[in-house]
Amino acid sequence: MGISIFSHQPIKASDASLWIYCARRAWLDKQQPSTYVTDPFNQLLIDAGLEHEATILAKLKNQYPIIRAESFEHTLTLMQQGVPVIYQGRLFNESENLVGYPDFLIRHESGEYQPADAKLSLNENKKNIQIQLGIYRYLLGNQLPAIVFLGDGRTAFLGNEIDGIVDEFIADMRLLLDLQQQPAVRYSHSKCRVCPYHAQCLAEFKANEDPSLLYGIHGRATDHLADIGITTIAQLALCKIESLPDVPHLKGHQRKHRAILQAQSSLTNKVFQLNKAVLPEGTWIHFDIENNPLTQDRDQHVYLWGLLPPGYTRESFNYSWSDNESADYQGWLSFLQKIEAYRVQFTSVILAHYSNHEKATIKKYAKRYAMENHSTVTWLLGEDSPLFDLQKVVLDCLVLPLQSYSLKDICKHPNLVNFQWRNEESGSQWSIVQFHRFLSESSQIEKRKLKSAILDYNCDDVMATRQLEIWLRRFSL
């Protein structure tokens, strides 16, 4: 029995992720599906998820007989037979128009079945997980908790506490599927830029001059602005601070001022300076890391600690590298040794980076290896820390004609820093994909090529922060 048993598009448990992500994308995937190729990073996530599922399957096989379901009818037959574990079960409720595909159906001592999924996530409280497992419970029609085999090895249980969000999802999806036109939504740069429908939606947002296109303008704030008659970027650009009421995500003088300037910057392509850029005196060393979150234990592995000391050329690029997770500690120690050497060599070191990621990672590593009291660590994280976040300077001092204030967006813009990476395709996700290829590659020649490409990318990252520093100095006068 296939999906054709349904007279309408069924609501699938797996629709939860898209519903949370974007209502329009959930509608488009049902009504006007687009064919698209999965990018390498998302394919890596899919492969990692399948590997985790295979691991759980192997563990269960050591405990129970397992039979793989081949259809909806076969799943029902296996359940009636009392098979201990059904793999890749298929559940449906024709009258409710619901479908679910749990990884496992595990027979409870009561004779009823518990749905179970293998998830890479470390948190069972994510809405999409709760909804998906909740739909399985709904389809099974019993009160047994659903089981989640999480990426860090934990097993979590989800019971009646998730019923509310499941009911909300089902009701909203039914309304969504009844719509003849795509639902109205707001733009979110981080979400929309990776969506297969990005081009068609972006054209609409631009035609409407939707204020949610602006950096820092949340979709909910855009809705509230529309309620008071401000529906375009041009209208927002003409506003006075005092004329804007406090609305969610847009409260206070500072945020309103920035929102108005952001609208003006978008229309004129001008940079607005809010404050003088204060850059510390000292010897600047630029710092960036590459880390792999898809490790066996889900503890991130920093495979590259990149540094650009004075000289500030590709030849002066310095780094600590570890080939795999087993060398993680040695890579961390090598990084600390390099930092200590710089501390001895230079007066008043400034370790410049972009975003809080580097500092947060140092904290995690210090805790991981019980080195919070290590002299170099206490210096890096103490009151007189040399760590200096350039992103804070940008956000505190400037309004830029950009939808995103990422390092790449700022540095690649021809009218701003105008620094270009050697590999146009490179990025943080690209780096992770290359490192996984490095891990699986047997040829030493190919491994060296992959490592070299990753090093080149990281070198360009720290070269970019150096060029950003130079550019920012014009705003410090």
C-alpha positions, -999 to 999 in steps of 0.1 A, spaced: 0 0 0 16 33 -11 9 70 -6 -17 67 -34 -42 55 -7 -46 92 2 -70 114 -17 -50 145 -7 -13 152 -1 -6 134 33 10 152 62 43 134 69 61 133 102 92 144 84 73 176 73 80 190 108 115 202 99 102 223 69 72 236 89 96 249 116 120 262 90 96 281 68 58 277 62 62 287 25 89 261 19 66 234 35 38 246 11 60 247 -20 75 213 -13 39 199 -13 24 220 -41 52 230 -64 82 208 -55 115 219 -70 142 194 -80 175 203 -65 209 186 -58 219 182 -22 250 202 -15 281 183 -2 278 195 34 242 184 37 251 152 20 277 147 47 251 153 74 228 127 57 256 102 55 265 108 91 228 103 101 227 70 81 259 59 98 244 66 132 212 48 123 233 18 112 252 18 145 219 17 165 206 -10 142 237 -31 149 233 -27 187 196 -37 185 204 -67 164 226 -79 192 196 -79 215 165 -87 194 154 -104 162 148 -76 137 127 -76 105 126 -48 80 92 -36 69 85 -35 32 51 -17 31 23 -3 52 5 -37 52 37 -55 60 43 -33 90 8 -41 103 14 -78 97 47 -77 116 31 -58 145 2 -84 146 29 -111 147 46 -95 177 80 -91 160 104 -77 187 118 -49 165 106 -37 132 131 -17 111 119 11 89 83 7 98 55 25 78 26 39 97 -5 57 83 -39 69 92 -60 75 61 -88 94 78 -64 117 95 -42 120 63 -11 113 83 20 92 75 51 84 95 83 63 89 100 56 122 134 41 121 124 14 146 92 0 162 102 -17 194 78 -41 211 71 -32 247 64 -58 274 28 -47 272 26 -60 236 23 -24 222 50 -8 201 72 22 209 85 43 180 122 51 180 145 72 158 182 76 156 191 113 156 225 130 152 212 158 174 224 161 210 191 176 222 158 157 223 140 190 230 143 203 194 108 209 180 113 189 148 123 158 168 94 162 192 69 166 164 83 137 144 83 113 173 50 127 184 33 119 151 46 83 154 30 81 188 -2 96 174 -3 70 146 3 41 170 -24 53 193 -9 43 226 6 62 256 41 47 255 69 72 252 88 75 220 125 67 221 153 89 207 188 75 202 208 107 203 242 115 186 261 116 219 250 81 228 222 91 252 187 76 249 159 100 256 121 95 260 93 117 248 58 113 262 25 132 266 44 164 272 49 168 234 12 163 225 5 201 224 31 209 197 20 178 177 -16 190 177 -4 225 166 17 211 138 -12 189 124 -37 218 126 -14 243 109 -3 218 82 -39 212 73 -46 249 70 -14 252 49 -23 224 25 -57 240 19 -42 272 7 -44 279 -30 -16 305 -30 17 303 -12 17 317 23 31 351 30 64 350 49 93 373 58 129 371 46 157 355 67 191 357 52 206 328 71 176 305 62 166 317 28 200 318 11 203 280 14 167 272 3 161 258 -32 133 283 -37 156 313 -28 157 329 -62 119 330 -67 112 343 -32 140 368 -32 127 384 -64 93 389 -47 109 404 -15 130 428 -35 101 439 -57 81 446 -25 111 463 -8 104 441 22 121 455 53 130 420 64 157 420 37 176 444 60 203 431 84 190 431 119 153 435 110 135 404 123 104 391 105 82 397 135 94 433 137 86 437 100 50 425 107 46 451 135 60 478 113 35 469 86 7 473 112 17 510 115 19 515 78 57 510 72 58 483 46 89 492 25 126 499 30 121 534 16 94 542 41 116 529 70 145 550 57 124 582 60 113 575 96 123 594 127 134 575 157 108 590 179 80 580 154 88 543 157 70 526 186 86 498 205 78 465 189 92 430 195 128 428 182 129 465 176 130 483 209 150 512 222 167 542 207 198 524 195 180 496 177 156 520 160 184 543 149 203 514 135 173 501 116 167 534 100 203 538 90 203 502 77 174 511 54 192 542 42 224 523 37 206 496 16 191 523 -6 222 545 -11 250 518 -8 266 541 18 285 532 50 273 550 82 296 554 111 279 551 145 310 553 167 348 557 164 364 523 160 387 516 190 415 492 181 440 482 208 477 490 204 501 461 202 514 433 179 484 420 160 482 382 153 452 371 134 435 339 145 409 315 130 400 278 135 386 250 115 366 224 135 347 192 127 314 188 146 307 154 132 330 133 154 322 99 169 314 114 203 301 147 189 327 167 207 341 191 181 376 184 169 396 215 159 418 201 132 433 235 124 443 264 146 454 291 121 476 321 129 489 351 109 518 368 128 537 400 117 548 398 81 511 392 74 519 373 42 509 338 31 545 329 38 542 339 74 510 319 80 515 295 109 492 267 122 487 237 144 471 207 126 459 173 138 451 145 113 423 130 134 405 130 167 431 109 183 456 137 178 432 164 192 451 169 224 484 172 206 469 198 183 456 218 213 490 217 230 508 227 199 485 258 196 491 268 232 529 264 226 527 287 196 507 313 215 532 312 244 561 316 219 544 347 205 539 361 240 576 358 246 586 372 211 562 401 209 552 430 231 515 433 239 500 406 217 466 412 202 450 379 190 424 391 166 395 370 154 360 374 139 330 363 161 330 347 195 336 312 181 373 311 187 371 323 224 342 299 231 363 270 216 393 278 238 370 277 268 356 243 257 391 229 251 404 241 285 375 224 302 378 192 281 414 187 291 411 202 327 435 230 318 415 260 331 445 269 353 472 265 327 492 297 325 486 303 288 449 295 291 444 318 320 461 346 300 439 339 270 407 339 290 416 363 318 408 400 324 438 411 303 430 386 275 447 393 242 417 380 223 400 407 203 368 402 184 366 424 153 330 415 148 321 435 179 339 466 164 320 463 131 286 460 149 293 487 174 307 512 149 293 507 114 261 502 94 270 485 61 250 480 28 248 443 34 222 417 43 248 398 63 277 410 84 297 378 80 335 381 75 331 370 39 303 393 30 322 423 44 356 414 30 345 403 -5 324 435 -11 342 455 -37 333 488 -21 343 477 14 374 456 22 376 440 -12 396 409 -3 389 378 -24 395 342 -13 416 321 -38 389 294 -39 355 309 -45 338 277 -33 356 276 1 339 283 34 335 267 68 311 239 56 334 234 26 363 230 49 345 203 70 336 184 38 373 185 27 385 173 61 361 143 60 375 135 25 409 138 40 399 113 68 386 87 43 413 91 16 438 63 14 462 79 -10 489 100 7 492 122 -24 455 130 -23 455 136 14 483 161 10 463 179 -17 432 180 5 452 193 35 469 219 13 435 232 1 422 235 37 453 253 48 450 277 19 414 285 29 423 291 65 452 312 55 429 333 34 406 337 64 433 352 86 445 373 57 410 386 54 408 395 91 441 413 86 427 433 57 395 440 77 417 454 105 435 477 80 401 489 66 387 495 101 416 518 110 402 545 87 372 546 111 394 550 142 407 585 133 
